Every structure is written in C-alpha cells, then in structure tokens.
Amino acid sequence: MIQSMTGYAAVSAESPKGRLSLELRSVNSRFLDLQFRVAEDLRSLEPLLRERIAGRVSRGKVDCRLYLNEGSTLPGAQALDPAALAQIKALADQARRAFPDAEPLRLADVLRWPGVIAQPASDDEALRAAAQALCERALDELVGVRSREGAKLAAVVAERIAEMRKRVEAVAPLVPQAVAAHRAKLEERLKEAMGAGHDERIRAEMALFAAKVDVDEEIERLRAHFGEVERTLRKGGAAGKRLDFLAQELNREANTLASKAATGAISDCALELKLLIEQVREQVQNIE
C-alpha cells in the first residue's frame, strides 16, 4: 500500500504517574527524521518511542511529543522507606547533640525529605508498558491517515500516467508518416540547393537526419517507464524514492522527444508529457 508522508495522531491514557498524552506529526523528508519533545521525567521512554516509530515508519520527518497532563494523577500505593527514615533519625540525633537547643525535626519536614516516600517498584515498568501501548495506538492512527492520503496520491499518479500513455499511443502511429513527409521536403530542398551530382552527399545527409528524428526508442522507453510506475504503485510499500527516480527518467525521455520532434504533433505531445510529468513529481514528493 502506498503511504503519504503527511499525517497526525493524538492519543492519551492513564498511567501510574498520571494521564499520559502522545502526539505524532509527520511531514515530507528525504529520510526518516525523528524529533522528540519529551518531558524530563519521561526522558527514559525516548529510546522505546524511537524504536517503535522506526519500526512502523520508514520515511518522513516525525515530531513526537510525550507529556503528562497537569492535574491528572492516579492514586497509587505509597510507602515510607525504612532505610531513609533510619538515616534521617541518625542525622537528627547527631544534629541534636551538636545543637541541643534546636527545635526537633517536624513530621512534615521528614515527609518532604527526598527518598522518604518510596514509589512502588512496579511504577517504572507499568509506565513503560503504558507508553508502549499508547505509542502503538498513535502509530496505528498515524499510519491509517498516511495510508488514506497515500491511496489518493497513488490514484492521482496513476491517472496522470494513463493520460501520458494515451497521448503517446495517439502520436506513435503518426511518427513514421510525419518523419517521411518531413524527410521528403528536406530531400527536395537539398537537391534544389546542391543541384545534380550530389546524390551521395544527399543520402548521407538524409541518413543523418533519420537518426536525429528517430523517436521509436524514446516512445518504447516511455512505455516501459509507464509500466514500471504502474507496477510500483500496485506493489506499494516505501515507493516514494523509486517513483521520484522514474519521474526523472520520464522527464528525460520527454525532453529527448521534444528535441527530436519532426512535426508539431510530436512537439505538442512532448510538451503535454512534460506538464503531466511535473504534476506526477509534485505528488511523488509526498509519498513515503
């Protein structure tokens, strides 16, 4: 399936530390470019997010934002750390011996002491699991958006290829007749300009002219490229770079066709092809 590189997804869910929210935005890029804006207390989750996104997205600039919603916390089981309490008590006893007149340590001071309130050991793993599940949901949504837009882009490209094929097939039968007519006129002018006795020179000039205006190879290569674009669209996957290369090859053949055009019909066909190819290249820039 063809995918676009443009998409957006936003999901949220409860976690042991509060309501976790994840946003993914993706735009065009030559390669996979991951940018993260992660709250400091969630920084340890960045490698997990990077791995998951890279496993589902192969190209595009993806901006990932992960944060905890303020004021949203889940009540969790909390406990006092006996080791931290013992350390505080020992320090308080030492301080009291040094400063006997000092006020005793208050309970509020003890509870605010770093490390006294121990978080449940399972919090980190539960948070990691919640972030992983959230990331998969966001990726499902992002990939869905990119797939729907990619289908539209593929349809546009296929339509332009069909238009190009139609124009080439219309002009192909006219090429031999047009070249023959143009050749006859040129031969007549050469005979008038050079006079009798120069038949060998005239034949050489006509052979050179025939080589310069022969567009059969260009038409066959255009047909081959049309078929390759259609096969690539059917195959799907990360086809953007290949389609861009094929668009460049189509443009090359159209330029050659224009330079060799012996008649207005062939020249007009080449111009129409170039316009359609440019439309294809604009769409291909958005394909993964």
C-alpha positions, 0 to 999 in steps of 0.5 A: 500500500502506498503511504503519504508522508503527511499525517497526525495522531493524538492519543492519551491514557492513564498511567501510574504517574498520571494521564499520559498524552502522545502526539505524532506529526509527520511531514515530507523528508528525504529520510526518516527524521525523528524529533522528540519533545519529551518531558524530563521525567519521561526522558527514559521512554525516548529510546522505546518511542524511537524504536517503535516509530522506526519500526512502523515508519520508514520515511518522513520527518516525525515530531513526537511529543510525550507529556503528562497532563497537569492535574491528572494523577492516579492514586497509587500505593505509597510507602515510607522507606525504612532505610531513609527514615533510619538515616534521617533519625541518625542525622537528627540525633547527631544534629541534636547533640551538636545543637541541643537547643534546636527545635526537633525535626517536624513530621512534615519536614521528614515527609518532604525529605527526598527518598522518604516516600518510596514509589512502588517498584512496579511504577517504572515498568507499568509506565513503560508498558503504558507508553508502549501501548499508547505509542502503538495506538498513535502509530496505528492512527498515524499510519491509517491517515498516511495510508488514506492520503497515500491511496489518493496520491497513488490514484492521482499518479496513476491517472496522470500516467494513463493520460501520458500513455494515451497521448503517446499511443495517439502520436506513435502511429503518426511518427513514421508518416510525419518523419517521411513527409518531413524527410521528403521536403528536406530531400527536395530542398537539398537537391534544389540547393546542391543541384545534380551530382550530389546524390551521395552527399544527399543520402548521407545527409538524409541518413543523418537526419533519420537518426536525429528524428528517430523517436521509436526508442524514446516512445518504447522507453516511455512505455516501459517507464509507464509500466514500471510506475504502474507496477510500483504503485500496485506493489506499494510499500516505501515507493516514494524514492523509486517513483521520484527516480522514474519521474526523472527518467520520464522527464528525460525521455520527454525532453529527448522527444521534444528535441527530436520532434519532426512535426508539431504533433510530436512537439505538442505531445512532448510538451503535454508529457512534460506538464503531466510529468511535473504534476506526477513529481509534485505528488511523488514528493509526498509519498513515503 
